[in-house]
Amino acid sequence: MLSLRRYMLPIVTLAVILIGLRWGSAEFVAALPHFVDGTQAILSIFARMFPPNLAYLGRIGTELSESLLMALLSVVIAWGVAVLAGWVRSSVPLPASLRHVGVMLLRVVGAVHALAWAMLLVHGFGAGPVSGLVALTLVSLSNLMAAKRAATLAQSPAPPPALFDVCLTCLERNIRLSVVLGLVGAGGIGELLYANIQFQLWPNVGVILGGIILMVLVVDVLCSLWRQQPTAQSLTSQQPRQRAS
């Protein structure tokens, strides 16, 4: 019985893979020539990115900083709204129906991807970083309020260090999203990337991709270093003890 349980997961996984290959084999085989041609084309594009146009570095600085600022401001605004909403909820008696409506609205906002919000907001606010900032703020607010609500249901309000950790997670995600939102005209480095791809300026595209990768890696490293700080960990561990005493 123990040996059967031990090998059950790989057996089931292999069966699922075989079933998927059997059902999709005809379509995959038919599309295989296109897949091979597409792979060769992509490799050719990457080859044309070298050597990168280093003279273009000065051009991407503004757009990279715009993407970074969009991601950072969206988290700060969402954090402020979440803290203010928590204070209102604890200080002002609100009808249960109003609270349920608020929770439902947050679920609706979180159910829609930031890219979809950005596409909609571009038609309202116009192309530019304002649309991207609003879209990122909506999604960040939904995530932060969901974290606070989960802590409330667990009978322990979210301590500031825990909420700040959620903010760091939102920042890491928003950095990547800010690049994608630019592809629909919502500001940031994505707009510049899309324009250079359209004109097939591959050496410039290589520089832009390098800048995006560097920005994402730096933000991830800084967030990881913050999470490893002993002060943040001690605050998180001491908060429940102080409440208990």
Secondary structure as GFF3:
##gff-version 3
##sequence-region A 1 245
A	DSSP	alpha_helix	2	48	.	.	.	ID=ss1
A	DSSP	three_ten_helix	54	56	.	.	.	ID=ss2
A	DSSP	alpha_helix	57	91	.	.	.	ID=ss3
A	DSSP	alpha_helix	96	111	.	.	.	ID=ss4
A	DSSP	alpha_helix	114	125	.	.	.	ID=ss5
A	DSSP	alpha_helix	129	153	.	.	.	ID=ss6
A	DSSP	alpha_helix	160	182	.	.	.	ID=ss7
A	DSSP	alpha_helix	189	198	.	.	.	ID=ss8
A	DSSP	alpha_helix	202	227	.	.	.	ID=ss9
A	DSSP	alpha_helix	230	244	.	.	.	ID=ss10
###
